[in-house]
Amino acid sequence: MESNGKSNGQLDKAPCYSTLGRRAVASPSVIVIGAGFAGVAAARTLHDAAFKVTLLESRDRIGGRVHTDYSFGFPIDLGASWLHGVCKDNPLAPVIGRLGLPLYRTSEENSVLYDHDLESYALFDMEGNQVPQDLVTKVGETFEGILKETDLLRQESSEDMSIQRAITIVFERRPDLRLEGIEHKVLQWYLCRMEGWFAADADTISLKCWDQEELLPGGHGLMVRGYLPVINTLAKGLDIRLGHRVTKVVRLYNGVEVTVENGKTFLADAAVIAVPLGVLKSKRIEFEPRLPDWKSAAIDDLGVGIENKIVLHFEKVFWPNVEFLGVVAGTSYECSYFLNLHKATGHAVLVYMPAGQLARDVGKMSDEAAANFAFTQLKRILPNALAPIQYLVSHWGTDENSLGSYSYDTVGKPQDLYERLRVPVDNLFFAGEATSMEYAGSVHGAYSTGLMAAEDCKMRVLERYGELNLFQPVMGEDAPVSVPLLISRM
Ligand SMILES: Cc1cc2nc3c(=O)[nH]c(=O)nc-3n(C[C@H](O)[C@H](O)[C@H](O)COP(=O)(O)OP(=O)(O)OC[C@H]3O[C@@H](n4cnc5c(N)ncnc54)[C@H](O)[C@@H]3O)c2cc1C
């Protein structure tokens, strides 16, 4: 399937023979581009259906925006860390359950706004004064009241607007909902949390769409031992070529030719494109012929947000025994929060998680400057904070393998973007979180799109072969085993 020379337009595939049934048959072949959850799910499914699968990955590791780092001597997720929807209907539940991986539930609630229950927060102002919990709760209720008012606005107006603009209009109509002083600061913090969910600033988040995503029941659970064991399990036995950055995808008559950075080309019957939306937007992969306008427009129009993590490892715990430490301030940009991993893992670790413009600004700093910045925020709220002994910093916005953290709906854009991103173009199948109509921006969403793209690809290629039942699974598709998830909360 690999060739170094130029293609003459005919498929130059090294045939792969399997001895299924009574006769030897050539397996259909597929190239999957990107070894994140979507790409690995697609590759796994097609491999198990006896396709010859080559998975091309630009990085020197698999996982993509799932990146479990072990340099502290224990697992730290620099990308995704929560399973959103701790329930048996989560498509990842069977594999997580089978591996016996523990989850730490941070929220019982099935909520877009809060992946942590409110009572598990400790909020502080910049002078280090803790905000009384009853005030935090009261302002939280006001925030929900404001969002209900924005819903009325949404029903009245045919035009979309940003959630920020909608809140401004609500304050003009309902001055009683305006808050002053510390209450205003806590309200800004709630807005900051909302921006964290979308990895985007409130002045870019669509009022029409912000709460339209589907959520699985069961609340949100932290993967205590990291996400890596899950993807490693799914990737077992696959032909994965690390350090293979795809630069060009050419659709041929009845085939695909894929070129990687060093000029090497790969040929197959079909390809699954499972690279991040940010990479597609950057046009670093050339498509020949060009992708149709409806597809290119969807790539351009869907938003991609940025969230980063600055992980601080301390010698010992010196902070309150809560799940989240929050910094309240006059604007949501100045607000911030730290996830206390000690609650879930027992390690003395705080994770600073900026989103939107703040994440973009922090992402431009050196690792050392970013760690110092996070520590300065911590010192504001806990003046006696000890200096960290180790740190880790993510740069999802500038990393050329991701160019963003996850997709979100920007103001005024059509609502069928996710679907348009997913729809195949001839023998090119698209997968990845941004192609998920139900669960965009999540790991389980990315995983599901990989399964879906593989099914579409299977149908299409096997139809071409004319014998839909020719290829039997070689490894046997796993019968769904129901193993309960291991959930805790300290
Ligand atoms: C900081 C952060 C926190 C998050 N938190 C959560 C969370 O708690 N829970 C949750 O469910 N989701 C979370 N997410 C979102 C989740 O990580 C993603 O939705 C999901 O991992 C995306 O998977 P994917 O397969 O679509 O893309 P990716 O994982 O990005 O995989 C795409 C792959 O393509 C590769 N690639 C890129 N360009 C090329 C190229 N030219 N050639 C070959 N390969 C290429 C990349 O290296 C990558 O491996 C978070 C994301 C971030 C960044």
The ligand as an SDF file (V2000), in Angstrom:
LIG
                    3D

 53 58  0  0  0  0  0  0  0  0999 V2000
   -7.5160   20.9880   27.2480 C   0  0  0  0  0  0  0  0  0  0  0  0
   -8.6260   20.0820   26.7560 C   0  0  0  0  0  0  0  0  0  0  0  0
   -9.5170   19.5520   27.6640 C   0  0  0  0  0  0  0  0  0  0  0  0
  -10.5370   18.7030   27.2370 C   0  0  0  0  0  0  0  0  0  0  0  0
  -11.3430   18.1390   28.1680 N   0  0  0  0  0  0  0  0  0  0  0  0
  -12.2140   17.1880   27.7780 C   0  0  0  0  0  0  0  0  0  0  0  0
  -12.8590   16.3910   28.7560 C   0  0  0  0  0  0  0  0  0  0  0  0
  -12.6070   16.5360   29.9480 O   0  0  0  0  0  0  0  0  0  0  0  0
  -13.7420   15.4460   28.3220 N   0  0  0  0  0  0  0  0  0  0  0  0
  -13.9940   15.2600   26.9980 C   0  0  0  0  0  0  0  0  0  0  0  0
  -14.8230   14.3930   26.6790 O   0  0  0  0  0  0  0  0  0  0  0  0
  -13.3620   15.9820   26.0450 N   0  0  0  0  0  0  0  0  0  0  0  0
  -12.4610   16.9150   26.4090 C   0  0  0  0  0  0  0  0  0  0  0  0
  -11.7370   17.5780   25.4670 N   0  0  0  0  0  0  0  0  0  0  0  0
  -12.0360   17.3530   24.0450 C   0  0  0  0  0  0  0  0  0  0  0  0
  -11.4580   16.0200   23.5510 C   0  0  0  0  0  0  0  0  0  0  0  0
  -10.1080   15.9250   23.9380 O   0  0  0  0  0  0  0  0  0  0  0  0
  -11.5600   15.9740   22.0360 C   0  0  0  0  0  0  0  0  0  0  0  0
  -12.9020   16.2350   21.6450 O   0  0  0  0  0  0  0  0  0  0  0  0
  -11.1700   14.6100   21.4560 C   0  0  0  0  0  0  0  0  0  0  0  0
  -10.0500   14.0740   22.0970 O   0  0  0  0  0  0  0  0  0  0  0  0
  -10.9000   14.8060   19.9730 C   0  0  0  0  0  0  0  0  0  0  0  0
  -10.5520   13.5740   19.3900 O   0  0  0  0  0  0  0  0  0  0  0  0
  -10.3460   13.5180   17.8080 P   0  0  0  0  0  0  0  0  0  0  0  0
   -9.9680   12.1410   17.4680 O   0  0  0  0  0  0  0  0  0  0  0  0
  -11.4830   14.1570   17.1220 O   0  0  0  0  0  0  0  0  0  0  0  0
   -9.1070   14.5140   17.5320 O   0  0  0  0  0  0  0  0  0  0  0  0
   -7.6190   14.4330   18.0530 P   0  0  0  0  0  0  0  0  0  0  0  0
   -7.5650   13.7430   19.3490 O   0  0  0  0  0  0  0  0  0  0  0  0
   -7.0560   15.7950   17.9980 O   0  0  0  0  0  0  0  0  0  0  0  0
   -6.9050   13.4980   16.9790 O   0  0  0  0  0  0  0  0  0  0  0  0
   -6.5070   13.9730   15.7310 C   0  0  0  0  0  0  0  0  0  0  0  0
   -5.1390   13.4080   15.4000 C   0  0  0  0  0  0  0  0  0  0  0  0
   -4.7410   13.8820   14.1060 O   0  0  0  0  0  0  0  0  0  0  0  0
   -3.3420   14.1030   14.1420 C   0  0  0  0  0  0  0  0  0  0  0  0
   -2.9770   14.9820   13.0320 N   0  0  0  0  0  0  0  0  0  0  0  0
   -3.1180   16.3170   12.9430 C   0  0  0  0  0  0  0  0  0  0  0  0
   -2.6870   16.7410   11.7380 N   0  0  0  0  0  0  0  0  0  0  0  0
   -2.2800   15.6380   11.0570 C   0  0  0  0  0  0  0  0  0  0  0  0
   -1.7350   15.4380    9.7720 C   0  0  0  0  0  0  0  0  0  0  0  0
   -1.5270   16.4370    8.9170 N   0  0  0  0  0  0  0  0  0  0  0  0
   -1.4080   14.1720    9.3990 N   0  0  0  0  0  0  0  0  0  0  0  0
   -1.5850   13.1170   10.2460 C   0  0  0  0  0  0  0  0  0  0  0  0
   -2.1040   13.2740   11.4800 N   0  0  0  0  0  0  0  0  0  0  0  0
   -2.4590   14.5110   11.8720 C   0  0  0  0  0  0  0  0  0  0  0  0
   -3.1170   14.7050   15.5150 C   0  0  0  0  0  0  0  0  0  0  0  0
   -1.7720   14.6350   15.9250 O   0  0  0  0  0  0  0  0  0  0  0  0
   -4.0530   13.8630   16.3750 C   0  0  0  0  0  0  0  0  0  0  0  0
   -3.3970   12.7510   16.9130 O   0  0  0  0  0  0  0  0  0  0  0  0
  -10.6840   18.4130   25.8570 C   0  0  0  0  0  0  0  0  0  0  0  0
   -9.7750   18.9360   24.9490 C   0  0  0  0  0  0  0  0  0  0  0  0
   -8.7490   19.7470   25.3850 C   0  0  0  0  0  0  0  0  0  0  0  0
   -7.7570   20.2560   24.3920 C   0  0  0  0  0  0  0  0  0  0  0  0
  1  2  1  0
  2  3  1  0
  2 52  2  0
  3  4  2  0
  4  5  1  0
  4 50  1  0
  5  6  2  0
  6  7  1  0
  6 13  1  0
  7  8  2  0
  7  9  1  0
  9 10  1  0
 10 11  2  0
 10 12  1  0
 12 13  2  0
 13 14  1  0
 14 15  1  0
 14 50  1  0
 15 16  1  0
 16 17  1  0
 16 18  1  0
 18 19  1  0
 18 20  1  0
 20 21  1  0
 20 22  1  0
 22 23  1  0
 23 24  1  0
 24 25  2  0
 24 26  1  0
 24 27  1  0
 27 28  1  0
 28 29  2  0
 28 30  1  0
 28 31  1  0
 31 32  1  0
 32 33  1  0
 33 34  1  0
 33 48  1  0
 34 35  1  0
 35 36  1  0
 35 46  1  0
 36 37  1  0
 36 45  1  0
 37 38  2  0
 38 39  1  0
 39 40  1  0
 39 45  2  0
 40 41  1  0
 40 42  2  0
 42 43  1  0
 43 44  2  0
 44 45  1  0
 46 47  1  0
 46 48  1  0
 48 49  1  0
 50 51  2  0
 51 52  1  0
 52 53  1  0
M  END
$$$$
